[in-house]
Amino acid sequence: MHEVIIKIIPDSIEERGLVDRWVQDHQRDAWRKQAKSSGYRARSAFKLKQIQDRHKIIKVDDSVLDVGCHPGGWSQVAVELVGENGKVVGIDLQACVPVEGANLLVGDITEKSSQDRVLDSIDTEVIDVVISDISPNITGKWDIDQAVSLMLVAEVFDFALPILKYGGHFVTKLFQGSGVEELIALVKPHFQTIKRFSPMASRNSSSEVYLICKFHTPKRGPDWMITPAFEKSLEHREGGLKPADDIEPAKSTFTVRRKSTPKE
Ligand SMILES: C[S@@+](CC[C@H](N)C(=O)[O-])C[C@H]1O[C@@H](n2cnc3c(N)ncnc32)[C@H](O)[C@@H]1O
C-alpha cells in the first residue's frame, strides 16, 4: 500500500511567508463571514466586541463618541451596548448608511467645523466613552503612514479629552512603531490606567494595537494638549519620526483626507 505524504511544514523563509499570508487571508475571511452572518457591517465590529469583553469600556446608558466610524461596525456594537437610553455619535470622512440609534456625521475630526457639529450633536456637556478606530490613508510609505496615524490620534485626544467626563474611557487604534512610546507617555497623566490590547480579530495585522485608556483624570493647566508636546518630543529625535525596522507595513483600503492647512 502507498502512503500519501502531505507536506505542511515550509522549508524556506519564502514558503513560510506564503503559508503565513494564506493563514492571515483565511482568518480575515473568517471574520468577514462572521460579521456578515451576524449583521455587522465590518469585521472590525468583532474587535470592539473583544475589547469590550476584556476591558468593559461601555456601559448601558453611556454616551459614546465613535471617531472614524465608517462603515459603522463599531457604532452598531456601541448602540447595542448603551441601550435605548444611551447615545452614540460617530464621525467619518465618508458617509455611512444609517445605523439605527446612532447619529453618524460626515466630516474631518481635525477640522473645527466638524468638531463643532460633533459637540452640537452630543448635546450634553460630557461624554462617557471615546472609541477611535481612525486610520490614515495608506500611501504605501510606512514611515509616512505611521507618522500620520500617530498625529491623527494625538489630534483626536486633543479634541475629545476636554469633553470626556471624569472617570470616562478612551480607546484608540495605534499603528505600532516609532513615536508610540512618546505618545503613550503624554497620554498617561490623563488616565488612571493605560493598556495595550490586541484583539483576536486584528491579530493578522501585526502593526495594529489598541490603547485602552481607563478612568479619565482631567489634567489641568496650559500644557494639557497632546499634539504640541508630541510634535516637540519628535523634533528632539534625530531625523524626527522614523519607522521601526521590525514592524510590517499596515495594509488598508480605507481612504483618508488630511487637511492641508495647520490647525489653529
Ligand atoms: C478602520 S476604519 C473604521 C472602521 C469602523 N470602526 C467600523 O467598525 O466600521 C477607519 C476610518 O477612519 C476614517 N478617518 C480617517 N481620517 C479621518 C478624519 N480626519 N476624520 C474622520 N474620519 C477619518 C476613515 O475614513 C475610515 O473610514
PDBQT file of the ligand as one rigid body, heavy atoms in Angstrom, charges set to zero:
ROOT
HETATM    1  C1  LIG A 301     -10.738  51.291  10.098  1.00  0.00    +0.000 C 
HETATM    2  S1  LIG A 301     -11.913  52.446   9.525  1.00  0.00    +0.000 S 
HETATM    3  C2  LIG A 301     -13.092  52.417  10.815  1.00  0.00    +0.000 C 
HETATM    4  C3  LIG A 301     -13.956  51.202  10.838  1.00  0.00    +0.000 C 
HETATM    5  C4  LIG A 301     -15.073  51.340  11.853  1.00  0.00    +0.000 C 
HETATM    6  N1  LIG A 301     -14.546  51.319  13.223  1.00  0.00    +0.000 N 
HETATM    7  C5  LIG A 301     -16.112  50.256  11.744  1.00  0.00    +0.000 C 
HETATM    8  O1  LIG A 301     -16.156  49.391  12.627  1.00  0.00    +0.000 OA
HETATM    9  O2  LIG A 301     -16.894  50.269  10.808  1.00  0.00    +0.000 OA
HETATM   10  C6  LIG A 301     -11.080  53.957   9.736  1.00  0.00    +0.000 C 
HETATM   11  C7  LIG A 301     -11.862  55.175   9.328  1.00  0.00    +0.000 C 
HETATM   12  O3  LIG A 301     -11.173  56.352   9.759  1.00  0.00    +0.000 OA
HETATM   13  C8  LIG A 301     -11.655  57.382   8.911  1.00  0.00    +0.000 C 
HETATM   14  N2  LIG A 301     -10.856  58.603   9.030  1.00  0.00    +0.000 N 
HETATM   15  C9  LIG A 301      -9.577  58.807   8.686  1.00  0.00    +0.000 A 
HETATM   16  N3  LIG A 301      -9.190  60.066   8.891  1.00  0.00    +0.000 NA
HETATM   17  C10 LIG A 301     -10.268  60.717   9.390  1.00  0.00    +0.000 A 
HETATM   18  C11 LIG A 301     -10.510  62.059   9.820  1.00  0.00    +0.000 A 
HETATM   19  N4  LIG A 301      -9.541  63.000   9.759  1.00  0.00    +0.000 N 
HETATM   20  N5  LIG A 301     -11.732  62.374  10.306  1.00  0.00    +0.000 NA
HETATM   21  C12 LIG A 301     -12.710  61.444  10.361  1.00  0.00    +0.000 A 
HETATM   22  N6  LIG A 301     -12.542  60.158   9.974  1.00  0.00    +0.000 NA
HETATM   23  C13 LIG A 301     -11.341  59.788   9.499  1.00  0.00    +0.000 A 
HETATM   24  C14 LIG A 301     -11.593  56.747   7.526  1.00  0.00    +0.000 C 
HETATM   25  O4  LIG A 301     -12.397  57.443   6.607  1.00  0.00    +0.000 OA
HETATM   26  C15 LIG A 301     -12.058  55.316   7.822  1.00  0.00    +0.000 C 
HETATM   27  O5  LIG A 301     -13.395  55.131   7.476  1.00  0.00    +0.000 OA
ENDROOT
TORSDOF 0
